[in-house]
Amino acid sequence: MRARTLLESFNYALAGWFYAIRTQRNMRIHCLTAVLVFLLGYVLHLSSVELAVLILTAGLVIMAEMLNTAIEVVVDLITQEYHPLAKIAKNVAAGSVLVTALAAMAIGFLLFFDKIADRLEEVPTIGTNSSCLLILVPIGVIVASVVVFKLSAGYHHVQGGMPSGHVAVAFGLATSAHLLGASGPITLVAFILASLVAQSRLEARIHRWPEVAAGGLIGIAATILLFELLT
């Protein structure tokens, strides 16, 4: 039914928002996360500009989830049977949510990392770049490298394949902790945790030893190289 007044338009929009919250688990997670992030921003005394960036980012993630829900409903309305094009439509819509969520995580990392680190323990600034950038940039390059390797090998699925992205990120983070000056025990724990990630990929039979080893080497090498370039 077409809205006859502006008030009815708002009512229909709110009904759509409540439908998404009521029926979509991820929508509830996004909204709860947004509330917690805003509270954290208040506690850490973010500036007006930083809060504006936070609000815009959270709004984009929630909007992407609502559009994904709308596309799924329309596809189900058209056909209830399996169709490859319907699958593609749903996957691409879900992919848009993933992209916005990853971007939101990166923005949150940039906004909060230094403020939290300053409160917990003094984290040194290396060269001209803050420690949060020295962690975020290598992780972004590692993820991009893994995607390129998998696409070059003709592998079009996220799970499995050469190399292991989870292991690459885990060893990249462990290497970052070491290069940022973490103490010996903390560095050891970081690499033990990374090794446990590798073991879990093997036990789940998602990856083989060569894929896990390649992921670890990519994570370590990319992190060391980027630290040399950025510091």
C-alpha positions in Angstrom: 0.0 0.0 0.0 1.4 3.4 -1.0 1.9 5.9 1.8 -0.6 8.7 1.7 1.2 10.9 4.3 4.7 11.6 5.5 3.8 10.0 8.8 2.7 6.8 7.1 6.0 6.7 5.2 7.9 6.8 8.5 5.6 4.1 9.9 6.3 1.8 6.9 10.1 2.4 7.3 9.9 1.6 11.0 7.9 -1.5 10.3 10.7 -2.6 7.9 13.4 -2.0 10.5 11.5 -3.9 13.2 10.9 -6.8 10.8 14.6 -7.0 10.1 15.4 -7.0 13.9 12.7 -9.5 14.6 13.6 -12.0 11.9 17.3 -11.6 11.3 19.9 -12.7 13.9 22.7 -10.7 12.3 20.6 -7.5 12.4 20.2 -7.9 16.1 23.9 -8.5 16.5 24.7 -5.4 14.4 22.4 -3.2 16.5 23.7 -4.5 19.8 27.3 -4.0 18.6 26.5 -0.5 17.6 25.1 0.3 21.0 28.2 -1.1 22.7 30.5 0.7 20.4 28.8 4.0 21.0 29.1 3.4 24.8 32.8 2.7 24.4 33.2 5.9 22.4 31.5 7.8 25.1 33.8 6.3 27.8 36.9 7.0 25.7 35.8 10.6 25.0 35.9 10.4 21.2 35.7 13.8 19.5 32.7 15.0 17.6 34.2 14.1 14.3 35.2 10.6 15.5 31.7 10.0 16.8 30.2 11.2 13.5 32.4 8.7 11.7 31.3 6.0 14.1 27.6 6.8 13.6 28.0 6.8 9.8 29.9 3.5 9.8 27.3 1.8 12.1 24.5 3.1 9.9 26.1 1.8 6.7 26.5 -1.7 8.3 22.8 -1.8 9.4 21.6 -0.4 6.1 23.6 -3.1 4.2 22.0 -5.8 6.4 18.5 -4.4 5.8 19.1 -4.3 2.0 20.4 -7.9 2.2 17.2 -8.9 4.0 15.1 -7.1 1.4 16.9 -8.9 -1.5 16.5 -12.3 0.2 12.7 -11.7 0.6 12.3 -10.6 -3.0 14.2 -13.7 -4.3 12.1 -16.0 -2.1 9.0 -14.3 -3.4 10.0 -14.9 -7.0 11.1 -18.6 -6.6 11.2 -21.1 -3.8 13.2 -23.6 -5.9 16.9 -23.7 -6.2 18.3 -21.5 -9.0 21.9 -20.5 -9.6 21.0 -16.9 -10.2 19.0 -16.7 -7.0 22.0 -18.1 -5.2 24.3 -15.5 -6.8 21.8 -12.7 -5.8 21.8 -13.8 -2.2 25.5 -14.4 -2.0 26.3 -11.0 -3.5 23.9 -9.3 -1.1 25.5 -11.1 1.8 28.9 -10.1 0.4 27.9 -6.5 0.6 27.2 -6.9 4.3 30.6 -8.6 4.8 32.4 -5.7 3.0 30.8 -3.0 5.1 31.3 -5.0 8.3 35.0 -5.5 7.5 35.3 -1.8 6.8 33.6 -1.0 10.0 36.0 -3.2 11.9 38.9 -1.4 10.3 37.5 2.0 11.2 36.8 0.9 14.8 40.3 -0.4 15.1 41.7 3.0 13.9 39.4 4.9 16.3 39.9 2.8 19.4 43.2 1.1 19.4 45.5 3.9 20.5 43.0 5.2 23.1 42.6 1.7 24.6 46.3 1.0 24.5 47.1 4.3 26.2 44.8 3.3 29.1 46.1 -0.2 29.5 49.8 0.2 28.8 51.9 2.6 26.9 52.3 1.2 23.4 55.2 2.9 21.5 54.8 4.8 18.3 57.3 3.4 15.8 58.6 5.9 13.2 55.9 8.2 11.9 53.1 5.7 12.1 51.0 4.7 15.1 51.0 1.1 16.3 47.4 0.6 15.1 48.4 1.3 11.5 51.4 -1.0 11.8 48.9 -3.8 12.7 46.1 -2.9 10.4 48.0 -2.4 7.2 49.9 -5.8 7.3 46.6 -7.6 8.0 44.9 -5.9 5.1 47.8 -6.8 2.8 47.8 -10.4 4.0 44.1 -10.8 3.4 44.4 -9.3 -0.1 47.4 -11.6 -0.9 45.5 -14.7 0.2 42.5 -13.7 -2.0 44.8 -13.1 -5.0 46.6 -16.5 -4.5 43.3 -18.3 -4.2 41.8 -16.6 -7.3 45.0 -17.2 -9.3 44.8 -20.9 -8.4 41.2 -21.0 -9.6 39.8 -21.5 -6.1 36.5 -19.5 -5.7 35.6 -20.5 -2.2 36.6 -18.8 1.1 37.1 -22.0 3.0 40.1 -24.2 2.1 42.6 -23.9 -0.7 46.1 -22.6 -0.9 47.1 -20.8 1.3 45.3 -20.7 4.6 44.0 -17.2 5.3 43.3 -17.9 9.0 46.8 -19.1 9.6 48.3 -16.2 7.6 46.4 -13.6 9.7 47.2 -15.4 13.0 50.9 -15.5 12.3 50.8 -11.9 11.0 49.3 -10.7 14.3 51.9 -12.7 16.3 54.7 -11.2 14.3 53.2 -7.7 14.7 53.2 -8.3 18.5 56.9 -9.2 18.4 57.9 -6.3 16.2 56.0 -3.8 18.3 58.2 -4.7 21.2 56.1 -7.2 23.2 57.9 -9.0 25.9 59.2 -12.5 25.4 56.3 -14.4 27.2 53.7 -12.4 25.3 55.4 -13.1 22.0 55.6 -16.8 22.8 51.9 -16.9 23.7 51.0 -15.1 20.5 52.9 -17.6 18.3 51.4 -20.5 20.4 47.9 -19.2 19.7 48.8 -18.8 16.0 50.0 -22.4 16.0 46.8 -23.6 17.6 44.9 -21.8 14.8 47.0 -23.8 12.3 46.3 -27.1 14.2 42.6 -26.4 14.2 42.6 -26.0 10.4 44.4 -29.3 10.0 42.2 -31.2 12.5 39.0 -29.9 10.8 40.5 -31.1 7.5 39.9 -27.7 5.9 43.6 -27.4 5.0 46.6 -29.6 4.4 50.1 -29.0 5.7 51.4 -27.2 2.6 48.5 -24.8 2.7 49.0 -24.1 6.5 52.7 -23.7 6.1 52.2 -21.3 3.1 49.8 -19.2 5.2 52.2 -19.0 8.1 55.1 -17.9 5.8 52.9 -15.3 4.0 51.8 -13.9 7.4 55.3 -13.6 8.8 57.0 -12.4 5.6 54.4 -9.8 4.7 54.3 -8.3 8.2 58.1 -8.0 8.5 58.3 -6.5 5.0 55.6 -3.9 5.7 57.1 -3.0 9.1 60.4 -2.3 7.3 58.6 -0.1 4.8 56.4 1.8 7.3 59.0 2.4 10.0 
